[in-house]
Amino acid sequence: MTFDIQKVAYLARIQVTQEEAIIRPKLDSVMKMIDVLVQVDTTDVQPLASPLDQYQALRKDEITEKDDHARLQKLAPEVAANLYIVPEVIE
């Protein structure tokens, strides 16, 4: 797979100078490496959360903050049904 730097830059709406476009060989080599990786058969490979053989220490799922929404909603300019009403920004 070859990269057309100018086309990708146009699609991304970014400006790329000719000096910056010389990275094409590097991008081509990365894409070739990705093509090789895509061809690897991973049928019997179990997904990993992490490649490291470590245990993630978990904390208890408990509430550590007090419910202060009533006081905070008194500070809001407008509240309805326990929701903050904000101005419409997109028409």
Gaussian input, Z-matrix of N, CA and C with variables (Angstrom, degrees):
# hf/3-21g

backbone

0 1
 N
 C     1     B1
 C     2     B2     1     A1
 N     3     B3     2     A2     1     D1
 C     4     B4     3     A3     2     D2
 C     5     B5     4     A4     3     D3
 N     6     B6     5     A5     4     D4
 C     7     B7     6     A6     5     D5
 C     8     B8     7     A7     6     D6
 N     9     B9     8     A8     7     D7
 C    10    B10     9     A9     8     D8
 C    11    B11    10    A10     9     D9
 N    12    B12    11    A11    10    D10
 C    13    B13    12    A12    11    D11
 C    14    B14    13    A13    12    D12
 N    15    B15    14    A14    13    D13
 C    16    B16    15    A15    14    D14
 C    17    B17    16    A16    15    D15
 N    18    B18    17    A17    16    D16
 C    19    B19    18    A18    17    D17
 C    20    B20    19    A19    18    D18
 N    21    B21    20    A20    19    D19
 C    22    B22    21    A21    20    D20
 C    23    B23    22    A22    21    D21
 N    24    B24    23    A23    22    D22
 C    25    B25    24    A24    23    D23
 C    26    B26    25    A25    24    D24
 N    27    B27    26    A26    25    D25
 C    28    B28    27    A27    26    D26
 C    29    B29    28    A28    27    D27
 N    30    B30    29    A29    28    D28
 C    31    B31    30    A30    29    D29
 C    32    B32    31    A31    30    D30
 N    33    B33    32    A32    31    D31
 C    34    B34    33    A33    32    D32
 C    35    B35    34    A34    33    D33
 N    36    B36    35    A35    34    D34
 C    37    B37    36    A36    35    D35
 C    38    B38    37    A37    36    D36
 N    39    B39    38    A38    37    D37
 C    40    B40    39    A39    38    D38
 C    41    B41    40    A40    39    D39
 N    42    B42    41    A41    40    D40
 C    43    B43    42    A42    41    D41
 C    44    B44    43    A43    42    D42
 N    45    B45    44    A44    43    D43
 C    46    B46    45    A45    44    D44
 C    47    B47    46    A46    45    D45
 N    48    B48    47    A47    46    D46
 C    49    B49    48    A48    47    D47
 C    50    B50    49    A49    48    D48
 N    51    B51    50    A50    49    D49
 C    52    B52    51    A51    50    D50
 C    53    B53    52    A52    51    D51
 N    54    B54    53    A53    52    D52
 C    55    B55    54    A54    53    D53
 C    56    B56    55    A55    54    D54
 N    57    B57    56    A56    55    D55
 C    58    B58    57    A57    56    D56
 C    59    B59    58    A58    57    D57
 N    60    B60    59    A59    58    D58
 C    61    B61    60    A60    59    D59
 C    62    B62    61    A61    60    D60
 N    63    B63    62    A62    61    D61
 C    64    B64    63    A63    62    D62
 C    65    B65    64    A64    63    D63
 N    66    B66    65    A65    64    D64
 C    67    B67    66    A66    65    D65
 C    68    B68    67    A67    66    D66
 N    69    B69    68    A68    67    D67
 C    70    B70    69    A69    68    D68
 C    71    B71    70    A70    69    D69
 N    72    B72    71    A71    70    D70
 C    73    B73    72    A72    71    D71
 C    74    B74    73    A73    72    D72
 N    75    B75    74    A74    73    D73
 C    76    B76    75    A75    74    D74
 C    77    B77    76    A76    75    D75
 N    78    B78    77    A77    76    D76
 C    79    B79    78    A78    77    D77
 C    80    B80    79    A79    78    D78
 N    81    B81    80    A80    79    D79
 C    82    B82    81    A81    80    D80
 C    83    B83    82    A82    81    D81
 N    84    B84    83    A83    82    D82
 C    85    B85    84    A84    83    D83
 C    86    B86    85    A85    84    D84
 N    87    B87    86    A86    85    D85
 C    88    B88    87    A87    86    D86
 C    89    B89    88    A88    87    D87
 N    90    B90    89    A89    88    D88
 C    91    B91    90    A90    89    D89
 C    92    B92    91    A91    90    D90
 N    93    B93    92    A92    91    D91
 C    94    B94    93    A93    92    D92
 C    95    B95    94    A94    93    D93
 N    96    B96    95    A95    94    D94
 C    97    B97    96    A96    95    D95
 C    98    B98    97    A97    96    D96
 N    99    B99    98    A98    97    D97
 C   100   B100    99    A99    98    D98
 C   101   B101   100   A100    99    D99
 N   102   B102   101   A101   100   D100
 C   103   B103   102   A102   101   D101
 C   104   B104   103   A103   102   D102
 N   105   B105   104   A104   103   D103
 C   106   B106   105   A105   104   D104
 C   107   B107   106   A106   105   D105
 N   108   B108   107   A107   106   D106
 C   109   B109   108   A108   107   D107
 C   110   B110   109   A109   108   D108
 N   111   B111   110   A110   109   D109
 C   112   B112   111   A111   110   D110
 C   113   B113   112   A112   111   D111
 N   114   B114   113   A113   112   D112
 C   115   B115   114   A114   113   D113
 C   116   B116   115   A115   114   D114
 N   117   B117   116   A116   115   D115
 C   118   B118   117   A117   116   D116
 C   119   B119   118   A118   117   D117
 N   120   B120   119   A119   118   D118
 C   121   B121   120   A120   119   D119
 C   122   B122   121   A121   120   D120
 N   123   B123   122   A122   121   D121
 C   124   B124   123   A123   122   D122
 C   125   B125   124   A124   123   D123
 N   126   B126   125   A125   124   D124
 C   127   B127   126   A126   125   D125
 C   128   B128   127   A127   126   D126
 N   129   B129   128   A128   127   D127
 C   130   B130   129   A129   128   D128
 C   131   B131   130   A130   129   D129
 N   132   B132   131   A131   130   D130
 C   133   B133   132   A132   131   D131
 C   134   B134   133   A133   132   D132
 N   135   B135   134   A134   133   D133
 C   136   B136   135   A135   134   D134
 C   137   B137   136   A136   135   D135
 N   138   B138   137   A137   136   D136
 C   139   B139   138   A138   137   D137
 C   140   B140   139   A139   138   D138
 N   141   B141   140   A140   139   D139
 C   142   B142   141   A141   140   D140
 C   143   B143   142   A142   141   D141
 N   144   B144   143   A143   142   D142
 C   145   B145   144   A144   143   D143
 C   146   B146   145   A145   144   D144
 N   147   B147   146   A146   145   D145
 C   148   B148   147   A147   146   D146
 C   149   B149   148   A148   147   D147
 N   150   B150   149   A149   148   D148
 C   151   B151   150   A150   149   D149
 C   152   B152   151   A151   150   D150
 N   153   B153   152   A152   151   D151
 C   154   B154   153   A153   152   D152
 C   155   B155   154   A154   153   D153
 N   156   B156   155   A155   154   D154
 C   157   B157   156   A156   155   D155
 C   158   B158   157   A157   156   D156
 N   159   B159   158   A158   157   D157
 C   160   B160   159   A159   158   D158
 C   161   B161   160   A160   159   D159
 N   162   B162   161   A161   160   D160
 C   163   B163   162   A162   161   D161
 C   164   B164   163   A163   162   D162
 N   165   B165   164   A164   163   D163
 C   166   B166   165   A165   164   D164
 C   167   B167   166   A166   165   D165
 N   168   B168   167   A167   166   D166
 C   169   B169   168   A168   167   D167
 C   170   B170   169   A169   168   D168
 N   171   B171   170   A170   169   D169
 C   172   B172   171   A171   170   D170
 C   173   B173   172   A172   171   D171
 N   174   B174   173   A173   172   D172
 C   175   B175   174   A174   173   D173
 C   176   B176   175   A175   174   D174
 N   177   B177   176   A176   175   D175
 C   178   B178   177   A177   176   D176
 C   179   B179   178   A178   177   D177
 N   180   B180   179   A179   178   D178
 C   181   B181   180   A180   179   D179
 C   182   B182   181   A181   180   D180
 N   183   B183   182   A182   181   D181
 C   184   B184   183   A183   182   D182
 C   185   B185   184   A184   183   D183
 N   186   B186   185   A185   184   D184
 C   187   B187   186   A186   185   D185
 C   188   B188   187   A187   186   D186
 N   189   B189   188   A188   187   D187
 C   190   B190   189   A189   188   D188
 C   191   B191   190   A190   189   D189
 N   192   B192   191   A191   190   D190
 C   193   B193   192   A192   191   D191
 C   194   B194   193   A193   192   D192
 N   195   B195   194   A194   193   D193
 C   196   B196   195   A195   194   D194
 C   197   B197   196   A196   195   D195
 N   198   B198   197   A197   196   D196
 C   199   B199   198   A198   197   D197
 C   200   B200   199   A199   198   D198
 N   201   B201   200   A200   199   D199
 C   202   B202   201   A201   200   D200
 C   203   B203   202   A202   201   D201
 N   204   B204   203   A203   202   D202
 C   205   B205   204   A204   203   D203
 C   206   B206   205   A205   204   D204
 N   207   B207   206   A206   205   D205
 C   208   B208   207   A207   206   D206
 C   209   B209   208   A208   207   D207
 N   210   B210   209   A209   208   D208
 C   211   B211   210   A210   209   D209
 C   212   B212   211   A211   210   D210
 N   213   B213   212   A212   211   D211
 C   214   B214   213   A213   212   D212
 C   215   B215   214   A214   213   D213
 N   216   B216   215   A215   214   D214
 C   217   B217   216   A216   215   D215
 C   218   B218   217   A217   216   D216
 N   219   B219   218   A218   217   D217
 C   220   B220   219   A219   218   D218
 C   221   B221   220   A220   219   D219
 N   222   B222   221   A221   220   D220
 C   223   B223   222   A222   221   D221
 C   224   B224   223   A223   222   D222
 N   225   B225   224   A224   223   D223
 C   226   B226   225   A225   224   D224
 C   227   B227   226   A226   225   D225
 N   228   B228   227   A227   226   D226
 C   229   B229   228   A228   227   D227
 C   230   B230   229   A229   228   D228
 N   231   B231   230   A230   229   D229
 C   232   B232   231   A231   230   D230
 C   233   B233   232   A232   231   D231
 N   234   B234   233   A233   232   D232
 C   235   B235   234   A234   233   D233
 C   236   B236   235   A235   234   D234
 N   237   B237   236   A236   235   D235
 C   238   B238   237   A237   236   D236
 C   239   B239   238   A238   237   D237
 N   240   B240   239   A239   238   D238
 C   241   B241   240   A240   239   D239
 C   242   B242   241   A241   240   D240
 N   243   B243   242   A242   241   D241
 C   244   B244   243   A243   242   D242
 C   245   B245   244   A244   243   D243
 N   246   B246   245   A245   244   D244
 C   247   B247   246   A246   245   D245
 C   248   B248   247   A247   246   D246
 N   249   B249   248   A248   247   D247
 C   250   B250   249   A249   248   D248
 C   251   B251   250   A250   249   D249
 N   252   B252   251   A251   250   D250
 C   253   B253   252   A252   251   D251
 C   254   B254   253   A253   252   D252
 N   255   B255   254   A254   253   D253
 C   256   B256   255   A255   254   D254
 C   257   B257   256   A256   255   D255
 N   258   B258   257   A257   256   D256
 C   259   B259   258   A258   257   D257
 C   260   B260   259   A259   258   D258
 N   261   B261   260   A260   259   D259
 C   262   B262   261   A261   260   D260
 C   263   B263   262   A262   261   D261
 N   264   B264   263   A263   262   D262
 C   265   B265   264   A264   263   D263
 C   266   B266   265   A265   264   D264
 N   267   B267   266   A266   265   D265
 C   268   B268   267   A267   266   D266
 C   269   B269   268   A268   267   D267
 N   270   B270   269   A269   268   D268
 C   271   B271   270   A270   269   D269
 C   272   B272   271   A271   270   D270

   B1=1.4548
   B2=1.5279
   B3=1.2853
   B4=1.4593
   B5=1.5182
   B6=1.2894
   B7=1.4475
   B8=1.5160
   B9=1.3045
   B10=1.4506
   B11=1.5227
   B12=1.3223
   B13=1.4676
   B14=1.5232
   B15=1.3273
   B16=1.4569
   B17=1.5363
   B18=1.3417
   B19=1.4641
   B20=1.5218
   B21=1.3371
   B22=1.4645
   B23=1.5283
   B24=1.3129
   B25=1.4677
   B26=1.5284
   B27=1.3165
   B28=1.4698
   B29=1.5276
   B30=1.3321
   B31=1.4589
   B32=1.5254
   B33=1.3304
   B34=1.4687
   B35=1.5248
   B36=1.3089
   B37=1.4676
   B38=1.5258
   B39=1.3375
   B40=1.4593
   B41=1.5171
   B42=1.3031
   B43=1.4569
   B44=1.5319
   B45=1.3304
   B46=1.4548
   B47=1.5284
   B48=1.3183
   B49=1.4618
   B50=1.5271
   B51=1.3322
   B52=1.4606
   B53=1.5285
   B54=1.3450
   B55=1.4618
   B56=1.5357
   B57=1.3241
   B58=1.4574
   B59=1.5281
   B60=1.3169
   B61=1.4631
   B62=1.5254
   B63=1.3285
   B64=1.4720
   B65=1.5254
   B66=1.3193
   B67=1.4690
   B68=1.5249
   B69=1.3180
   B70=1.4628
   B71=1.5253
   B72=1.3411
   B73=1.4763
   B74=1.5289
   B75=1.3104
   B76=1.4689
   B77=1.5260
   B78=1.3286
   B79=1.4620
   B80=1.5252
   B81=1.3269
   B82=1.4612
   B83=1.5279
   B84=1.3290
   B85=1.4638
   B86=1.5273
   B87=1.3165
   B88=1.4647
   B89=1.5242
   B90=1.3266
   B91=1.4628
   B92=1.5353
   B93=1.3315
   B94=1.4658
   B95=1.5276
   B96=1.3281
   B97=1.4529
   B98=1.5357
   B99=1.3151
   B100=1.4616
   B101=1.5209
   B102=1.3409
   B103=1.4657
   B104=1.5287
   B105=1.3349
   B106=1.4674
   B107=1.5287
   B108=1.3246
   B109=1.4676
   B110=1.5243
   B111=1.3180
   B112=1.4645
   B113=1.5277
   B114=1.3137
   B115=1.4614
   B116=1.5317
   B117=1.3184
   B118=1.4620
   B119=1.5299
   B120=1.3477
   B121=1.4563
   B122=1.5282
   B123=1.3214
   B124=1.4673
   B125=1.5310
   B126=1.3157
   B127=1.4614
   B128=1.5206
   B129=1.3220
   B130=1.4635
   B131=1.5284
   B132=1.3039
   B133=1.4659
   B134=1.5263
   B135=1.3279
   B136=1.4581
   B137=1.5341
   B138=1.3294
   B139=1.4655
   B140=1.5279
   B141=1.3091
   B142=1.4591
   B143=1.5171
   B144=1.3047
   B145=1.4527
   B146=1.5206
   B147=1.3342
   B148=1.4555
   B149=1.5242
   B150=1.3259
   B151=1.4568
   B152=1.5296
   B153=1.3172
   B154=1.4561
   B155=1.5183
   B156=1.2984
   B157=1.4612
   B158=1.5269
   B159=1.3335
   B160=1.4540
   B161=1.5191
   B162=1.3249
   B163=1.4524
   B164=1.5183
   B165=1.3183
   B166=1.4517
   B167=1.5247
   B168=1.3063
   B169=1.4665
   B170=1.5244
   B171=1.3115
   B172=1.4556
   B173=1.5107
   B174=1.3090
   B175=1.4631
   B176=1.5197
   B177=1.2948
   B178=1.4582
   B179=1.5237
   B180=1.3079
   B181=1.4497
   B182=1.5220
   B183=1.3178
   B184=1.4504
   B185=1.5233
   B186=1.3047
   B187=1.4641
   B188=1.5206
   B189=1.3188
   B190=1.4626
   B191=1.5262
   B192=1.3268
   B193=1.4632
   B194=1.5175
   B195=1.3094
   B196=1.4648
   B197=1.5309
   B198=1.3315
   B199=1.4610
   B200=1.5199
   B201=1.3180
   B202=1.4593
   B203=1.5266
   B204=1.3395
   B205=1.4640
   B206=1.5262
   B207=1.3321
   B208=1.4684
   B209=1.5339
   B210=1.3186
   B211=1.4718
   B212=1.5290
   B213=1.3410
   B214=1.4592
   B215=1.5216
   B216=1.3273
   B217=1.4545
   B218=1.5232
   B219=1.3196
   B220=1.4736
   B221=1.5313
   B222=1.3203
   B223=1.4620
   B224=1.5239
   B225=1.3275
   B226=1.4664
   B227=1.5269
   B228=1.3301
   B229=1.4623
   B230=1.5268
   B231=1.3488
   B232=1.4597
   B233=1.5249
   B234=1.3431
   B235=1.4572
   B236=1.5226
   B237=1.3301
   B238=1.4607
   B239=1.5236
   B240=1.3281
   B241=1.4670
   B242=1.5259
   B243=1.3335
   B244=1.4665
   B245=1.5307
   B246=1.3203
   B247=1.4674
   B248=1.5154
   B249=1.3165
   B250=1.4542
   B251=1.5282
   B252=1.3174
   B253=1.4615
   B254=1.5245
   B255=1.3381
   B256=1.4704
   B257=1.5157
   B258=1.3365
   B259=1.4545
   B260=1.5307
   B261=1.3339
   B262=1.4578
   B263=1.5260
   B264=1.3361
   B265=1.4575
   B266=1.5181
   B267=1.3354
   B268=1.4631
   B269=1.5130
   B270=1.3025
   B271=1.4718
   B272=1.5017
   A1=108.03
   A2=116.68
   A3=120.00
   A4=109.11
   A5=114.52
   A6=121.95
   A7=110.11
   A8=117.31
   A9=121.66
   A10=105.73
   A11=115.68
   A12=122.20
   A13=111.07
   A14=116.82
   A15=120.04
   A16=111.15
   A17=117.42
   A18=120.16
   A19=111.07
   A20=116.19
   A21=119.58
   A22=110.24
   A23=117.01
   A24=120.77
   A25=110.31
   A26=116.60
   A27=120.08
   A28=110.56
   A29=116.74
   A30=120.34
   A31=111.54
   A32=116.59
   A33=121.20
   A34=111.53
   A35=115.90
   A36=122.59
   A37=112.01
   A38=114.44
   A39=119.66
   A40=109.00
   A41=115.66
   A42=120.51
   A43=108.92
   A44=115.87
   A45=121.67
   A46=107.94
   A47=115.51
   A48=119.58
   A49=109.91
   A50=116.84
   A51=120.95
   A52=111.03
   A53=116.64
   A54=120.19
   A55=110.85
   A56=116.01
   A57=119.91
   A58=111.55
   A59=117.05
   A60=121.11
   A61=112.37
   A62=118.26
   A63=119.45
   A64=112.21
   A65=117.99
   A66=120.24
   A67=111.38
   A68=117.59
   A69=120.97
   A70=113.21
   A71=120.28
   A72=118.39
   A73=112.79
   A74=117.13
   A75=120.14
   A76=110.52
   A77=116.75
   A78=119.74
   A79=110.95
   A80=116.64
   A81=120.04
   A82=110.98
   A83=116.90
   A84=119.23
   A85=111.17
   A86=117.20
   A87=120.49
   A88=109.91
   A89=117.17
   A90=120.47
   A91=110.92
   A92=117.63
   A93=120.30
   A94=110.21
   A95=116.58
   A96=120.59
   A97=109.86
   A98=117.16
   A99=120.47
   A100=110.20
   A101=117.33
   A102=120.66
   A103=111.28
   A104=117.19
   A105=121.15
   A106=110.08
   A107=116.85
   A108=120.55
   A109=111.98
   A110=117.28
   A111=121.04
   A112=110.86
   A113=117.49
   A114=121.70
   A115=113.60
   A116=118.24
   A117=121.78
   A118=109.54
   A119=116.05
   A120=121.31
   A121=109.37
   A122=116.24
   A123=121.47
   A124=111.12
   A125=116.88
   A126=121.88
   A127=112.60
   A128=118.37
   A129=121.53
   A130=113.45
   A131=117.56
   A132=121.29
   A133=108.72
   A134=115.23
   A135=120.63
   A136=110.02
   A137=117.46
   A138=120.00
   A139=110.55
   A140=116.01
   A141=121.70
   A142=110.31
   A143=116.64
   A144=120.64
   A145=109.15
   A146=115.48
   A147=121.51
   A148=108.37
   A149=117.92
   A150=119.30
   A151=112.61
   A152=116.98
   A153=121.18
   A154=109.81
   A155=116.82
   A156=121.87
   A157=108.66
   A158=114.80
   A159=120.26
   A160=109.74
   A161=115.08
   A162=121.50
   A163=108.54
   A164=116.45
   A165=120.89
   A166=108.98
   A167=115.80
   A168=119.64
   A169=108.48
   A170=116.33
   A171=120.93
   A172=109.88
   A173=115.56
   A174=119.39
   A175=109.32
   A176=116.16
   A177=120.54
   A178=109.24
   A179=116.31
   A180=121.67
   A181=108.03
   A182=115.31
   A183=119.60
   A184=109.65
   A185=115.96
   A186=122.04
   A187=108.33
   A188=116.16
   A189=120.46
   A190=112.06
   A191=117.19
   A192=121.40
   A193=109.22
   A194=116.25
   A195=118.91
   A196=109.58
   A197=115.74
   A198=121.96
   A199=108.38
   A200=116.63
   A201=122.52
   A202=111.02
   A203=116.85
   A204=118.33
   A205=112.71
   A206=118.70
   A207=120.63
   A208=110.50
   A209=116.74
   A210=120.02
   A211=110.34
   A212=116.55
   A213=119.75
   A214=111.65
   A215=117.64
   A216=119.39
   A217=112.17
   A218=116.94
   A219=119.28
   A220=110.90
   A221=116.67
   A222=120.91
   A223=112.54
   A224=117.01
   A225=121.33
   A226=110.45
   A227=117.45
   A228=120.47
   A229=112.74
   A230=117.45
   A231=119.96
   A232=109.77
   A233=115.95
   A234=122.99
   A235=108.09
   A236=116.45
   A237=121.01
   A238=108.21
   A239=117.16
   A240=123.66
   A241=111.18
   A242=116.06
   A243=123.14
   A244=113.56
   A245=118.08
   A246=122.66
   A247=109.02
   A248=115.67
   A249=121.03
   A250=108.52
   A251=116.82
   A252=121.60
   A253=106.89
   A254=115.02
   A255=120.19
   A256=108.91
   A257=117.25
   A258=120.18
   A259=111.32
   A260=115.87
   A261=120.95
   A262=107.74
   A263=116.76
   A264=120.66
   A265=112.83
   A266=116.81
   A267=121.03
   A268=107.60
   A269=115.66
   A270=119.27
   A271=111.09
   D1=130.95
   D2=176.83
   D3=-111.02
   D4=149.80
   D5=-178.78
   D6=-99.49
   D7=132.54
   D8=169.89
   D9=-99.80
   D10=96.51
   D11=-173.58
   D12=-55.62
   D13=-46.14
   D14=-177.00
   D15=-63.67
   D16=-38.74
   D17=179.99
   D18=-67.26
   D19=-44.28
   D20=178.41
   D21=-64.31
   D22=-40.13
   D23=178.33
   D24=-62.90
   D25=-41.11
   D26=178.11
   D27=-62.89
   D28=-46.04
   D29=179.93
   D30=-63.11
   D31=-34.97
   D32=179.88
   D33=-83.93
   D34=-3.41
   D35=-179.17
   D36=58.17
   D37=44.40
   D38=174.90
   D39=-124.11
   D40=153.35
   D41=-179.66
   D42=-97.12
   D43=128.19
   D44=179.55
   D45=-123.08
   D46=123.94
   D47=178.39
   D48=-78.65
   D49=166.87
   D50=178.14
   D51=-61.97
   D52=-35.69
   D53=178.37
   D54=-63.98
   D55=-38.44
   D56=179.75
   D57=-74.02
   D58=-26.93
   D59=-177.37
   D60=-73.22
   D61=-6.52
   D62=-179.71
   D63=-73.93
   D64=-2.12
   D65=176.84
   D66=-77.78
   D67=0.60
   D68=-177.19
   D69=-53.54
   D70=-46.25
   D71=178.96
   D72=-57.78
   D73=-36.85
   D74=178.54
   D75=-67.17
   D76=-42.89
   D77=178.37
   D78=-65.29
   D79=-38.84
   D80=177.84
   D81=-61.26
   D82=-40.89
   D83=-179.75
   D84=-67.87
   D85=-36.00
   D86=176.81
   D87=-65.47
   D88=-43.01
   D89=-179.95
   D90=-65.71
   D91=-36.02
   D92=176.92
   D93=-64.77
   D94=-39.31
   D95=178.33
   D96=-64.95
   D97=-39.97
   D98=177.94
   D99=-64.40
   D100=-40.20
   D101=177.19
   D102=-59.08
   D103=-39.02
   D104=178.04
   D105=-66.27
   D106=-43.35
   D107=-179.31
   D108=-64.78
   D109=-36.13
   D110=-179.94
   D111=-63.97
   D112=-29.63
   D113=-177.58
   D114=-79.45
   D115=-10.04
   D116=-178.85
   D117=-70.45
   D118=131.97
   D119=179.23
   D120=-78.02
   D121=114.10
   D122=-179.08
   D123=-113.74
   D124=26.04
   D125=-175.60
   D126=-56.40
   D127=-47.36
   D128=-176.00
   D129=-98.90
   D130=15.34
   D131=-179.24
   D132=-93.27
   D133=124.44
   D134=179.00
   D135=-78.11
   D136=138.71
   D137=177.98
   D138=-65.94
   D139=147.37
   D140=179.77
   D141=-116.28
   D142=143.87
   D143=171.79
   D144=-78.59
   D145=-29.06
   D146=179.82
   D147=-153.79
   D148=142.44
   D149=177.32
   D150=-76.26
   D151=-8.79
   D152=-178.98
   D153=-89.60
   D154=142.53
   D155=179.52
   D156=-88.43
   D157=73.57
   D158=-177.84
   D159=-132.87
   D160=155.84
   D161=177.15
   D162=-99.22
   D163=132.14
   D164=177.86
   D165=-89.14
   D166=114.33
   D167=178.81
   D168=-70.23
   D169=124.93
   D170=-179.06
   D171=-105.88
   D172=147.71
   D173=176.61
   D174=-98.88
   D175=162.83
   D176=178.01
   D177=-64.40
   D178=143.42
   D179=177.69
   D180=-86.62
   D181=88.04
   D182=-177.85
   D183=-135.65
   D184=153.09
   D185=-179.71
   D186=-73.76
   D187=128.07
   D188=-179.99
   D189=-115.36
   D190=-7.72
   D191=179.32
   D192=-116.34
   D193=148.27
   D194=178.46
   D195=-82.03
   D196=154.87
   D197=178.15
   D198=-76.22
   D199=107.60
   D200=-174.42
   D201=-119.35
   D202=17.63
   D203=-172.69
   D204=-66.35
   D205=-32.18
   D206=-179.30
   D207=-63.16
   D208=-44.80
   D209=179.23
   D210=-65.91
   D211=-41.95
   D212=-178.59
   D213=-68.15
   D214=-35.09
   D215=-179.81
   D216=-72.08
   D217=-22.12
   D218=173.99
   D219=-65.90
   D220=-25.55
   D221=-179.96
   D222=-81.18
   D223=-17.92
   D224=-176.30
   D225=-75.37
   D226=145.72
   D227=178.45
   D228=-62.98
   D229=-35.61
   D230=-178.04
   D231=-149.95
   D232=133.30
   D233=-179.76
   D234=-137.00
   D235=141.07
   D236=174.99
   D237=-145.29
   D238=128.84
   D239=179.39
   D240=53.49
   D241=44.13
   D242=-179.87
   D243=63.32
   D244=19.95
   D245=177.51
   D246=-115.95
   D247=144.82
   D248=176.13
   D249=-79.42
   D250=128.47
   D251=177.60
   D252=-95.50
   D253=124.61
   D254=-178.77
   D255=-120.37
   D256=157.27
   D257=179.09
   D258=-64.35
   D259=145.65
   D260=177.42
   D261=-71.93
   D262=130.06
   D263=-179.29
   D264=-110.50
   D265=-16.81
   D266=178.27
   D267=-121.58
   D268=124.28
   D269=-179.44
   D270=-89.54

